[in-house]
Amino acid sequence: MQFLCLGYLDIDTFDRVPEAEKSAVLSKCFAQCVPFRATGKVVAEEGLQSPRLAKTIRPRRGQPSVTDGPFIETKEQLGSFFIVEAENIDEAVEIASLHPAALFGEEYGFGIEVRPIQ
């Protein structure tokens, strides 16, 4: 069974972090991804660029309507995603718990949502 794992962060807080600190955090993230990927259960994994670069498409009067940015106003924004192959959600959570967003970055609002894929 596959699970979509969504990594969130408080983008406004993270954007205010000095570049040197941001680089150090990202280096720590990249290092932590080594044991995370070594599980052999990670099917796909990518970070996302700023939600300020996003577009949202919604139906309006039977036609696609495109707007700038994410479709909801929220403090936390989607910053990454990964897909894991696991027997059940408990194993998926165990694997996701090795991801950097589960281990550090509390001050930036890091967190992960784990959802089964239909």
C-alpha positions as CSV (number, residue, x, y, z in Angstrom):
1,M,0.0,0.0,0.0
2,Q,1.2,3.5,-0.8
3,F,1.0,6.6,1.4
4,L,1.4,10.2,0.5
5,C,3.3,12.1,3.1
6,L,3.0,15.9,3.0
7,G,5.7,18.0,4.6
8,Y,4.6,21.4,6.0
9,L,6.3,24.5,7.3
10,D,5.5,28.0,8.3
11,I,6.8,29.7,5.2
12,D,6.7,33.2,6.6
13,T,8.8,32.3,9.6
14,F,11.3,30.2,7.5
15,D,11.6,33.1,4.9
16,R,12.7,35.5,7.7
17,V,15.5,33.2,8.8
18,P,19.0,34.5,7.8
19,E,20.4,32.7,4.8
20,A,23.3,31.2,6.8
21,E,20.8,29.6,9.2
22,K,18.6,28.5,6.4
23,S,21.5,26.8,4.6
24,A,22.5,25.0,7.9
25,V,19.0,23.7,8.3
26,L,18.8,22.5,4.7
27,S,22.2,20.8,5.0
28,K,20.9,19.0,8.1
29,C,17.8,18.0,6.2
30,F,19.8,16.6,3.3
31,A,22.0,14.6,5.7
32,Q,18.9,13.2,7.4
33,C,17.5,12.1,4.1
34,V,20.2,9.5,3.7
35,P,18.9,7.2,6.5
36,F,15.4,8.0,5.5
37,R,16.0,6.9,1.9
38,A,18.0,3.9,3.1
39,T,14.7,2.3,4.3
40,G,14.1,1.3,0.7
41,K,10.5,2.2,1.2
42,V,10.6,5.8,-0.3
43,V,9.0,5.6,-3.8
44,A,9.3,9.4,-4.5
45,E,10.5,12.5,-2.7
46,E,10.7,16.1,-3.6
47,G,10.8,19.5,-2.0
48,L,8.6,22.2,-3.4
49,Q,9.4,25.8,-4.2
50,S,7.7,28.7,-2.5
51,P,3.9,28.7,-2.5
52,R,4.3,32.3,-3.8
53,L,5.2,30.7,-7.1
54,A,2.1,28.5,-7.2
55,K,-1.0,28.7,-9.3
56,T,-4.4,27.4,-8.3
57,I,-7.0,26.1,-10.7
58,R,-10.7,26.0,-9.7
59,P,-13.8,25.5,-11.8
60,R,-15.8,28.7,-12.5
61,R,-18.9,28.5,-14.6
62,G,-17.7,25.3,-16.2
63,Q,-14.3,26.6,-17.1
64,P,-10.9,26.4,-15.3
65,S,-10.1,29.6,-13.5
66,V,-6.5,30.2,-12.6
67,T,-5.3,32.4,-9.6
68,D,-1.9,33.1,-8.1
69,G,-0.7,31.3,-5.0
70,P,-2.1,28.5,-2.8
71,F,-5.9,28.2,-2.6
72,I,-6.2,28.6,1.1
73,E,-4.9,31.1,3.6
74,T,-3.0,29.3,6.3
75,K,0.1,29.7,8.4
76,E,1.5,26.3,7.4
77,Q,2.2,25.7,3.7
78,L,3.1,22.5,1.8
79,G,6.9,22.4,1.4
80,S,7.6,18.9,0.3
81,F,6.0,15.5,-0.4
82,F,7.1,11.9,-0.5
83,I,5.4,8.6,-1.2
84,V,6.3,5.5,0.9
85,E,5.4,1.9,0.3
86,A,4.3,0.3,3.6
87,E,2.1,-2.6,4.9
88,N,-0.1,-0.2,6.9
89,I,-0.3,3.4,8.2
90,D,1.7,2.5,11.3
91,E,4.6,1.4,9.2
92,A,4.2,4.5,7.0
93,V,4.3,6.7,10.1
94,E,7.4,4.9,11.3
95,I,9.1,5.5,7.9
96,A,7.9,9.1,7.8
97,S,9.3,9.7,11.3
98,L,12.8,9.4,9.8
99,H,12.2,12.4,7.6
100,P,13.8,15.6,8.6
101,A,10.5,17.4,9.1
102,A,9.6,14.9,11.8
103,L,12.9,15.3,13.7
104,F,13.7,19.0,13.8
105,G,12.5,22.4,12.6
106,E,9.8,22.9,15.3
107,E,10.6,26.6,15.3
108,Y,9.8,26.8,11.6
109,G,6.5,24.8,11.9
110,F,7.9,21.6,10.3
111,G,5.5,18.7,10.3
112,I,4.2,15.8,8.2
113,E,0.8,14.5,7.3
114,V,0.5,10.8,6.3
115,R,-2.4,9.8,4.1
116,P,-3.2,6.5,2.3
117,I,-3.4,6.7,-1.4
118,Q,-6.5,5.2,-3.0
